């Protein structure tokens, strides 16, 4: 089932920061990991990912560094302390939002069946 892209766009930054909480990654690694873990719901294009990464770097949520791997130089991204704090805030906001949506979709304590 395809998911409306407007539903996805608001959570992309949070998901990327969450990936980087686990370990430093390079761009295409983030794209692949997000796609695999979400069963292809989150399929970012490089043209979407890199502007987001650059913006997060500008906001000091990320730092980047280059590392040579198998004769290729890759740009890795590292989550900073302000990035961790921002992620924590975004997760709390998401939980409030998701709970409110779930609450609105319930009728008499039951989720609507279609």
N, C-alpha and C positions, 0 to 999 in steps of 0.2 A: 504494500500500500504506500503510495506516495504521500508525503506530508507537505502541507503548505509551507513554502519557504519563509513566509512572514512569521510563522511560529518558531522557526529555527533561528532566525537572525538575532533575536534578542538574547539568546543563550550561548552564542558562539564564543564570545570572549570568556565567559565563565568556564566553558568546556575546555578551551585551550589552556587557560591558567591551571585548571585541574590536572590536565595531562602533565604539565610542567612541574607540578607538585611532586610527581613520582620521580622524574629524572629530566635532565637536559635533553632536548631533542632538536633536530633540524626540521625545516619546513615540511618536506615531503613525508618524513616520518610521522609528523603530526597528522597530516592528511590521511595517511594509510591507517594509523591507529584509530583515529576518530571514526573512519568509515567501518573498520572491522568491528569495533566495540559497539557501534550503534546499529549493526546489521544493515549498513548502507543508508541509513536515514540521514546521517550527516556526511555529505559528500562535498567537501570544500574544493574549490578550484584555487590554484595558485594566485590568481588575480584577486581573489577574495581574502585569502590567508595573509599574504605578505603586507598589504596595507594595514590589516588588523595588528599584525606583529609590530610593525613600525610605529603605529600609534601607541601600543602598549609600552614599547621601549621608550618613546618620547615621554610618556607619563610615569616612567621609572618603575613600571610593574615588571619589566623584563630587562635583562642585559644580554648582549650577544657577544659571541667570540668565535673565532675560526679555529677549526681543528682539521688536520690532514688525516684522512682515513682512506686506505687503499689508493694512494696517489690522487685522491680527490680532496680538495679543500671544501669543507662544508661549514656553513654558518649555523652554530648552535645557539639556542635560546635558554636562558637560565631565569628562573623565577626569583625575584628579589623579595626582601622583607615587606616593602609596601605592596608588592604584588600578592603576597600571601594574605595580607590584611584585607586587601580589596576582594580577593577570592572569598574569604570568610564572610564578608559583608554580602556579596552577591549570592552566596549559597543560602544565607538567612533570608534574603529577599525572595529568592526562588521558592523556598519552603513555604513562606507566607502566601505567595502567589499561587502555588500549586494547591495548597490546602483550600484557598478561597475558591478556585475553579472547581475542585472536587466537591466542595460544599454546595456550590451553585448547581452542579449537575445531579445532585441527589434529590430524590423526592421521597419523603417519609423514611429517610435512612437508606433507601435503595438506589442504586445506580440505574438509570433508565435503560431498558432493554429495547433494542430495535429489531 
